[in-house]
Amino acid sequence: MLHIYNTLSRAKEPLQTTEPGHVRMYVCGMTVYDYCHLGHARMLVSFDVVQRWLRASGYRVSYVRNITDIDDKIIRRAVETGKRMHEVTSFFIDAMHADEKALDVETPDFEPRATQHVGEMLDIIGRLEAKGLAYRSEDGDVNYAVRSFPGYGKLSGKSLDDLRAGERVAVAAGKRDPLDFVLWKAAKPAEPEETKWESPYGFGRPGWHIECSAMSKALLGLPLDIHGGGPDLKFPHHENEIAQSEGAFGGTLATTWMHCGPLMVDSDKMSKSLGNFRTIRQTIAVDADAASSSAEYDHNPREAEMLRFFIVRNHYRSMQNYAPDNLFDAQSALDRLYQTLQNVPPQAVEIDWAEPESAAFRAAMDDDFNTSGAVAVLFDLATKANRESCGKASGLMRSLGGLLGLLQKDPAVYLRSATRYQRQAVQADEALDEAAIEALIQERTEAKARRDFARADAIRAELSDKGVTLEDKPGGLTQWRRS
């Protein structure tokens, strides 16, 4: 049985669904005012693996990942660039989809946009006001009265007294308590007209937290079976969602809460101020400079799968450090799996969950999506395939890898694509394209045929210096890969 660590209970629990066999999962998505960064990559890949495994386990899944397309940062970007808000959001939504495609992240079943659900948001705000959980302030905003909701803090473990004691700023105008948060923001005269909706409270726009309460209920109903997101959303965003949804409708917002762990860069929190901020496209694009000014871009398939593998080989709840040594290690490990697929052609196999390796893979994944344990099984199969020249083992490795979104590329194509680090390593000499490599291999074959082994060895050495490794196979076949 699948067990999941529930942030709410702080324990692993069997998956419980309201409807037998049907998982309704809501994950907080992106606010689309900029390109997706590596922290987003971890969230996207982690919950992609979750939904893949749920489906592989026989569940029917309704997976919703929202898009926040109305927000202060979006408005600021639109004003700074002189563009309309929907132009900004449309561009960065396309960019996000390009990143997802590069990382083999499957499209969620539903991808609602906040601007499509303002009516539902106003309905929730009206219910909260009627129950005394929301109030109108003199500045025209509508705020949530946090102290009026008894369960506030149950997800994050933060008490109201502790939160109040840590308050360092003055109470915003119109708020009764610093802990109160905005549900509806009154429109400002200088703001673009497209950012204003008519409401019982005058023209304005929704607060950030109310958006997810409205979208999740509208598409999945209550309670949700799984609600997930990044580590920074536990408080205050998810805590505020609970207060809104449970305050308005009673009952429980979500049975199981999942949060992936933080992604650090060189052991520091990723931050533009520290100069360690990296987007997905900066990491995997063939031309990072071109990708930084467009929505679509060409990605390096080897680097893209390396980034996915780097994320998947760690448990989703663990802290993960994005550093050169860790990346090189991930690349080397993934290359070994692809070398196995190249050296031991995989047979087409259906997964038999009774077989030892498949059972071990399933046991790992059923233990709170323990992908690190599942990846260890892939390496066990690679060892078996190489030792026994067993196509069934390499075939099973590929089939199980597919459940993690890995090992589905043509091994020869994958191993021949040069990573950025490989291109940098041969920068002093012009890097060789595939045609030049094939020509040198042909010349080497001819040199060996006329027993000119010195020339053959010189060509091998030349290719090695340029980051190309040759492997001579029986029958005179020579395979090559970027090393």
C-alpha positions as CSV (number, residue, x, y, z in Angstrom):
1,M,0.0,0.0,0.0
2,L,1.2,3.5,-0.9
3,H,2.2,5.5,2.2
4,I,2.8,9.3,2.0
5,Y,4.3,11.7,4.5
6,N,1.5,14.1,5.5
7,T,2.8,17.5,6.4
8,L,-0.4,18.1,8.4
9,S,0.0,15.0,10.7
10,R,3.8,15.0,10.4
11,A,3.8,11.2,9.8
12,K,3.6,8.7,6.9
13,E,0.0,7.6,6.3
14,P,-1.7,5.2,3.8
15,L,-3.1,7.2,0.9
16,Q,-6.8,7.9,1.5
17,T,-9.1,9.0,-1.2
18,T,-12.7,10.3,-1.0
19,E,-13.7,8.3,-4.1
20,P,-12.2,4.7,-4.2
21,G,-9.5,4.5,-6.9
22,H,-9.6,8.2,-7.8
23,V,-7.0,10.7,-6.6
24,R,-7.8,14.4,-6.8
25,M,-4.5,16.2,-6.5
26,Y,-4.0,20.0,-6.5
27,V,-0.5,21.5,-6.7
28,C,0.2,25.2,-6.5
29,G,1.9,26.3,-9.8
30,M,3.7,29.3,-11.1
31,T,3.1,33.0,-10.9
32,V,4.0,33.9,-14.5
33,Y,6.0,37.1,-14.4
34,D,9.4,35.6,-15.1
35,Y,11.2,32.4,-16.3
36,C,11.0,29.3,-14.2
37,H,14.1,28.7,-12.0
38,L,15.7,25.6,-10.6
39,G,13.5,25.5,-7.5
40,H,10.5,25.4,-9.9
41,A,12.2,22.5,-11.7
42,R,12.3,20.5,-8.5
43,M,8.6,21.1,-7.8
44,L,7.6,20.4,-11.4
45,V,9.6,17.1,-11.6
46,S,8.7,15.9,-8.1
47,F,5.0,16.1,-8.6
48,D,5.3,14.8,-12.2
49,V,6.8,11.7,-10.7
50,V,4.0,11.5,-8.1
51,Q,1.3,11.6,-10.7
52,R,3.1,9.1,-12.9
53,W,3.4,6.6,-10.0
54,L,-0.2,7.1,-9.0
55,R,-1.3,6.2,-12.5
56,A,1.1,3.3,-12.7
57,S,-0.4,2.0,-9.4
58,G,-3.8,1.9,-11.1
59,Y,-5.4,5.1,-9.8
60,R,-7.5,7.4,-11.9
61,V,-5.8,10.8,-11.3
62,S,-7.3,14.3,-11.7
63,Y,-4.2,16.5,-11.5
64,V,-4.6,20.2,-11.3
65,R,-1.7,22.6,-11.3
66,N,-2.8,26.3,-11.4
67,I,-1.4,29.3,-13.0
68,T,-1.4,32.6,-11.1
69,D,-1.9,35.2,-13.9
70,I,-2.9,38.2,-11.7
71,D,-0.4,39.4,-9.1
72,D,1.5,42.5,-8.0
73,K,4.7,41.2,-9.6
74,I,2.9,40.6,-12.9
75,I,1.4,44.1,-12.8
76,R,4.9,45.6,-12.0
77,R,6.5,43.7,-14.9
78,A,3.7,44.9,-17.3
79,V,4.2,48.5,-16.3
80,E,8.0,48.3,-16.5
81,T,7.9,46.8,-20.0
82,G,5.0,48.9,-21.3
83,K,3.0,45.8,-22.1
84,R,-0.5,44.6,-21.3
85,M,-0.8,42.2,-18.4
86,H,-2.1,39.3,-20.6
87,E,0.9,39.8,-23.0
88,V,3.3,39.3,-20.1
89,T,1.5,36.3,-18.7
90,S,1.0,34.7,-22.2
91,F,4.7,35.0,-22.9
92,F,5.8,33.4,-19.6
93,I,3.2,30.7,-19.8
94,D,4.6,29.7,-23.2
95,A,8.1,29.8,-21.6
96,M,7.0,27.6,-18.7
97,H,5.5,25.0,-21.1
98,A,8.8,25.0,-23.1
99,D,10.7,24.3,-19.8
100,E,8.3,21.5,-18.9
101,K,8.6,19.9,-22.3
102,A,12.4,19.9,-22.1
103,L,12.3,18.2,-18.7
104,D,9.7,15.6,-19.9
105,V,7.1,16.9,-17.4
106,E,3.7,15.7,-18.4
107,T,0.9,18.2,-18.8
108,P,-1.5,18.2,-15.9
109,D,-5.1,17.3,-16.5
110,F,-6.3,20.8,-15.7
111,E,-4.3,24.1,-15.7
112,P,-6.6,26.8,-14.6
113,R,-5.7,30.4,-14.6
114,A,-6.7,32.6,-11.7
115,T,-8.3,35.2,-13.9
116,Q,-10.9,32.6,-15.0
117,H,-12.2,32.1,-11.4
118,V,-12.7,35.6,-10.0
119,G,-16.4,34.9,-9.5
120,E,-15.7,31.9,-7.3
121,M,-13.2,33.9,-5.3
122,L,-15.8,36.6,-4.6
123,D,-18.3,33.9,-3.6
124,I,-15.8,32.6,-1.0
125,I,-15.1,36.1,0.3
126,G,-18.8,36.7,0.7
127,R,-19.2,33.5,2.7
128,L,-16.3,34.4,5.0
129,E,-17.7,37.9,5.5
130,A,-21.1,36.4,6.4
131,K,-19.5,34.2,9.0
132,G,-17.5,37.0,10.6
133,L,-14.2,35.8,9.3
134,A,-13.6,38.7,6.9
135,Y,-14.0,42.4,7.2
136,R,-13.8,45.5,5.0
137,S,-11.1,48.0,5.9
138,E,-11.2,51.7,5.5
139,D,-8.7,51.5,2.6
140,G,-11.2,49.5,0.6
141,D,-9.5,46.1,1.0
142,V,-11.2,43.0,2.4
143,N,-9.1,41.2,5.0
144,Y,-9.3,37.8,6.7
145,A,-9.6,37.9,10.5
146,V,-7.0,35.3,11.4
147,R,-7.7,35.1,15.1
148,S,-11.3,34.3,14.3
149,F,-10.3,30.9,12.8
150,P,-9.5,28.5,15.6
151,G,-7.4,26.1,13.5
152,Y,-4.9,28.7,12.2
153,G,-1.3,27.3,12.4
154,K,-2.1,23.6,12.3
155,L,-0.2,22.9,9.1
156,S,2.9,24.9,9.8
157,G,2.9,24.3,13.5
158,K,3.1,28.0,14.2
159,S,1.0,29.4,17.1
160,L,-0.7,32.8,16.8
161,D,1.3,34.0,19.9
162,D,4.6,33.0,18.4
163,L,3.6,34.7,15.1
164,R,2.6,37.9,16.8
165,A,5.7,37.9,19.0
166,G,7.8,37.7,15.8
167,E,6.0,40.6,14.1
168,R,8.5,43.4,13.2
169,V,6.3,45.8,11.1
170,A,3.5,48.1,12.0
171,V,0.0,47.2,11.3
172,A,-1.0,48.0,7.8
173,A,-3.6,50.7,7.4
174,G,-7.1,49.2,7.8
175,K,-5.9,45.9,9.3
176,R,-7.1,44.9,12.8
177,D,-4.2,42.6,13.4
178,P,-0.8,42.2,11.7
179,L,-1.6,38.6,11.0
180,D,-4.6,39.3,9.0
181,F,-4.2,38.9,5.2
182,V,-5.9,40.4,2.2
183,L,-8.7,38.7,0.3
184,W,-9.6,41.5,-2.0
185,K,-7.4,44.5,-2.9
186,A,-9.1,47.7,-3.8
187,A,-8.0,49.1,-7.1
188,K,-5.6,52.0,-7.2
189,P,-6.2,54.8,-9.8
190,A,-2.7,54.4,-11.4
191,E,-3.1,50.7,-12.0
192,P,-4.0,49.4,-15.5
193,E,-7.7,49.0,-16.1
194,E,-7.3,45.3,-17.1
195,T,-6.3,44.6,-13.4
196,K,-9.6,45.7,-12.0
197,W,-12.7,43.6,-11.5
198,E,-16.1,44.8,-10.4
199,S,-17.2,43.4,-7.0
200,P,-19.5,44.1,-4.1
201,Y,-16.5,45.8,-2.5
202,G,-15.9,48.1,-5.5
203,F,-13.3,47.6,-8.3
204,G,-10.3,45.6,-7.3
205,R,-8.5,42.3,-7.7
206,P,-8.2,39.1,-5.6
207,G,-5.4,38.5,-3.1
208,W,-3.0,35.7,-3.9
209,H,-4.2,33.1,-1.3
210,I,-7.9,33.2,-2.3
211,E,-7.0,32.2,-5.8
212,C,-6.1,28.6,-5.0
213,S,-9.0,28.1,-2.6
214,A,-11.3,29.0,-5.4
215,M,-9.6,27.0,-8.2
216,S,-9.1,23.8,-6.2
217,K,-12.8,23.7,-5.1
218,A,-14.1,24.6,-8.5
219,L,-12.2,21.8,-10.3
220,L,-11.9,19.1,-7.7
221,G,-14.4,19.7,-4.9
222,L,-13.7,19.3,-1.2
223,P,-11.8,17.6,0.4
224,L,-8.8,17.3,-1.9
225,D,-7.0,14.0,-1.6
226,I,-3.6,15.5,-2.1
227,H,-2.5,19.2,-1.9
228,G,1.1,19.9,-2.7
229,G,3.6,22.6,-3.5
230,G,7.1,23.9,-2.8
231,P,8.7,24.2,0.6
232,D,8.1,28.0,0.8
233,L,4.3,27.6,0.4
234,K,3.6,25.8,3.7
235,F,3.4,29.1,5.4
236,P,1.7,31.4,4.9
237,H,0.1,30.4,1.6
238,H,-1.2,26.9,2.4
239,E,-2.0,27.9,6.0
240,N,-4.1,30.8,4.6
241,E,-5.8,28.4,2.1
242,I,-6.9,26.2,4.9
243,A,-8.3,29.2,6.8
244,Q,-10.2,30.4,3.7
245,S,-11.6,27.1,2.5
246,E,-12.4,25.5,5.8
247,G,-13.7,28.8,7.2
248,A,-16.0,29.2,4.2
249,F,-17.2,25.6,3.7
250,G,-16.4,23.8,6.9
251,G,-14.8,20.3,6.8
252,T,-11.3,19.7,5.6
253,L,-9.5,21.3,2.7
254,A,-7.1,18.4,2.0
255,T,-6.6,14.9,3.5
256,T,-2.9,14.7,2.6
257,W,-0.4,17.7,2.3
258,M,2.9,17.2,0.4
259,H,5.8,19.6,0.2
260,C,9.0,19.0,-1.6
261,G,12.3,20.0,0.0
262,P,14.4,23.1,-0.7
263,L,16.9,23.3,-3.5
264,M,20.1,25.1,-2.6
265,V,22.9,26.4,-4.9
266,D,26.4,25.8,-3.6
267,S,24.9,25.2,-0.2
268,D,23.2,28.7,-0.2
269,K,19.6,29.6,-0.8
270,M,19.2,30.6,-4.4
271,S,18.9,34.3,-4.6
272,K,19.5,37.0,-7.2
273,S,21.3,39.1,-4.6
274,L,23.8,36.3,-4.0
275,G,24.4,35.9,-7.7
276,N,23.5,32.2,-7.7
277,F,20.1,32.5,-9.3
278,R,19.6,30.1,-12.2
279,T,16.7,29.5,-14.5
280,I,15.9,26.2,-16.1
281,R,16.8,27.4,-19.5
282,Q,20.1,28.9,-18.4
283,T,20.9,25.4,-17.3
284,I,19.8,23.2,-20.3
285,A,19.5,25.5,-23.3
286,V,21.9,25.0,-26.3
287,D,22.2,28.8,-26.5
288,A,21.5,30.3,-23.0
289,D,21.8,33.9,-24.3
290,A,19.1,33.3,-27.0
291,A,16.9,31.4,-24.6
292,S,16.9,34.3,-22.1
293,S,15.0,36.5,-24.5
294,S,12.5,34.1,-26.0
295,A,9.7,31.7,-24.9
296,E,10.7,28.7,-27.0
297,Y,14.3,27.5,-27.2
298,D,16.4,24.5,-28.2
299,H,17.5,22.4,-25.3
300,N,20.4,19.9,-24.9
301,P,18.7,16.5,-24.4
302,R,21.6,15.2,-22.3
303,E,21.7,18.2,-20.0
304,A,17.9,18.3,-19.7
305,E,17.7,14.6,-18.6
306,M,20.7,15.2,-16.4
307,L,18.7,17.9,-14.5
308,R,15.7,15.6,-14.2
309,F,17.9,12.7,-13.0
310,F,19.6,15.0,-10.5
311,I,16.2,15.8,-9.0
312,V,14.8,12.3,-9.1
313,R,17.8,10.5,-7.6
314,N,17.1,12.4,-4.3
315,H,14.0,12.0,-2.2
316,Y,11.5,14.7,-2.9
317,R,11.4,15.9,0.8
318,S,15.2,16.1,1.2
319,M,17.3,19.2,0.9
320,Q,19.1,19.2,-2.4
321,N,22.3,21.0,-3.3
322,Y,22.9,22.2,-6.9
323,A,26.7,22.3,-7.1
324,P,29.2,21.4,-9.9
325,D,30.4,18.3,-8.2
326,N,26.9,17.0,-7.7
327,L,25.9,17.8,-11.3
328,F,29.0,16.0,-12.7
329,D,28.2,13.0,-10.5
330,A,24.6,12.9,-11.7
331,Q,25.7,13.2,-15.3
332,S,28.3,10.4,-14.9
333,A,25.7,8.1,-13.3
334,L,23.0,8.7,-15.9
335,D,25.6,8.2,-18.7
336,R,26.4,4.7,-17.2
337,L,22.7,3.7,-17.5
338,Y,22.6,4.9,-21.1
339,Q,25.9,3.1,-21.9
340,T,24.2,-0.1,-20.6
341,L,21.3,0.5,-23.0
342,Q,23.7,1.0,-25.8
343,N,25.9,-2.0,-25.0
344,V,23.1,-4.4,-24.1
345,P,20.2,-3.7,-26.4
346,P,17.0,-3.8,-24.3
347,Q,14.3,-6.3,-25.0
348,A,10.7,-5.1,-24.9
349,V,9.3,-6.3,-21.6
350,E,6.2,-5.9,-19.6
351,I,6.8,-5.2,-15.9
352,D,6.1,-8.2,-13.8
353,W,5.7,-6.8,-10.3
354,A,6.3,-10.2,-8.8
355,E,9.9,-10.2,-10.0
356,P,12.5,-9.2,-7.4
357,E,13.8,-6.1,-9.0
358,S,10.3,-4.8,-9.9
359,A,9.0,-5.6,-6.4
360,A,12.0,-3.7,-4.9
361,F,11.2,-0.7,-7.2
362,R,7.5,-0.8,-6.2
363,A,8.4,-1.1,-2.5
364,A,10.6,2.0,-2.7
365,M,8.0,4.1,-4.6
366,D,5.2,3.0,-2.2
367,D,7.3,4.3,0.6
368,D,6.5,8.0,0.2
369,F,7.8,8.0,-3.4
370,N,11.3,7.0,-2.5
371,T,12.9,7.7,-5.9
372,S,16.4,7.3,-4.5
373,G,15.6,3.7,-3.7
374,A,13.9,3.2,-7.0
375,V,17.0,4.6,-8.9
376,A,19.2,2.2,-6.9
377,V,17.1,-0.7,-8.5
378,L,17.9,0.7,-12.0
379,F,21.6,0.5,-11.2
380,D,21.2,-3.1,-9.9
381,L,19.6,-4.0,-13.2
382,A,22.4,-2.2,-15.2
383,T,24.9,-4.3,-13.3
384,K,23.0,-7.5,-14.1
385,A,22.6,-6.5,-17.8
386,N,26.3,-5.8,-18.2
387,R,27.5,-8.9,-16.3
388,E,25.2,-11.3,-18.1
389,S,24.7,-9.5,-21.4
390,C,21.0,-9.7,-20.5
391,G,18.6,-7.8,-22.7
392,K,15.7,-8.6,-20.5
393,A,17.4,-6.8,-17.6
394,S,18.3,-3.7,-19.6
395,G,14.7,-3.8,-21.0
396,L,13.3,-3.9,-17.5
397,M,15.6,-1.1,-16.5
398,R,14.3,1.0,-19.3
399,S,10.6,0.2,-18.5
400,L,11.0,1.1,-14.8
401,G,13.0,4.2,-15.7
402,G,10.1,5.3,-17.8
403,L,7.9,5.5,-14.7
404,L,10.3,8.2,-13.5
405,G,10.5,9.9,-16.8
406,L,14.0,8.6,-17.5
407,L,15.9,6.5,-20.0
408,Q,13.5,6.9,-22.9
409,K,15.9,8.5,-25.4
410,D,17.9,6.7,-28.1
411,P,21.2,5.8,-26.3
412,A,23.4,6.7,-29.3
413,V,21.7,10.1,-29.7
414,Y,21.9,10.8,-26.0
415,L,25.5,9.8,-25.6
416,R,26.6,11.8,-28.7
417,S,25.1,15.1,-27.6
418,A,27.7,17.4,-26.1
419,T,26.9,19.1,-22.7
420,R,27.9,22.6,-22.0
421,Y,30.8,21.5,-19.8
422,Q,32.1,19.2,-22.6
423,R,31.9,22.1,-25.0
424,Q,33.8,24.3,-22.6
425,A,36.4,21.6,-22.0
426,V,37.3,21.6,-25.7
427,Q,36.9,25.3,-26.3
428,A,40.6,25.8,-27.0
429,D,40.2,23.5,-30.0
430,E,37.2,23.8,-32.2
431,A,34.7,21.1,-31.1
432,L,33.9,18.4,-33.6
433,D,30.5,17.9,-35.1
434,E,29.1,14.4,-35.7
435,A,30.2,14.4,-39.4
436,A,33.8,15.2,-38.5
437,I,33.8,12.5,-35.8
438,E,32.4,9.9,-38.2
439,A,35.0,10.8,-40.8
440,L,37.9,10.3,-38.2
441,I,36.4,7.0,-37.1
442,Q,36.3,5.9,-40.8
443,E,39.9,7.0,-41.2
444,R,40.9,5.0,-38.1
445,T,39.1,1.9,-39.4
446,E,41.0,2.2,-42.7
447,A,44.3,2.7,-40.8
448,K,43.7,-0.4,-38.8
449,A,42.8,-2.4,-42.0
450,R,46.2,-1.5,-43.4
451,R,47.8,-2.2,-40.0
452,D,48.8,1.4,-39.4
453,F,48.2,1.1,-35.7
454,A,50.1,4.3,-34.9
455,R,47.7,6.4,-37.0
456,A,44.8,4.5,-35.5
457,D,46.0,5.2,-32.0
458,A,46.7,8.9,-32.9
459,I,43.1,9.3,-34.1
460,R,41.7,7.8,-30.8
461,A,43.9,10.1,-28.8
462,E,42.8,13.1,-30.9
463,L,39.2,12.3,-30.4
464,S,39.7,11.7,-26.7
465,D,41.3,15.2,-26.4
466,K,38.2,16.6,-28.0
467,G,35.9,14.9,-25.5
468,V,35.0,11.8,-27.6
469,T,35.3,8.3,-26.3
470,L,35.5,5.3,-28.7
471,E,34.4,1.8,-27.9
472,D,35.4,-1.0,-30.3
473,K,32.8,-3.8,-30.6
474,P,32.9,-7.3,-32.1
475,G,32.6,-7.4,-35.8
476,G,34.6,-4.2,-36.4
477,L,31.9,-1.9,-35.2
478,T,33.1,1.3,-33.4
479,Q,30.7,3.2,-31.1
480,W,31.4,6.7,-29.8
481,R,30.0,9.0,-27.2
482,R,30.8,12.4,-25.7
483,S,32.8,11.8,-22.5
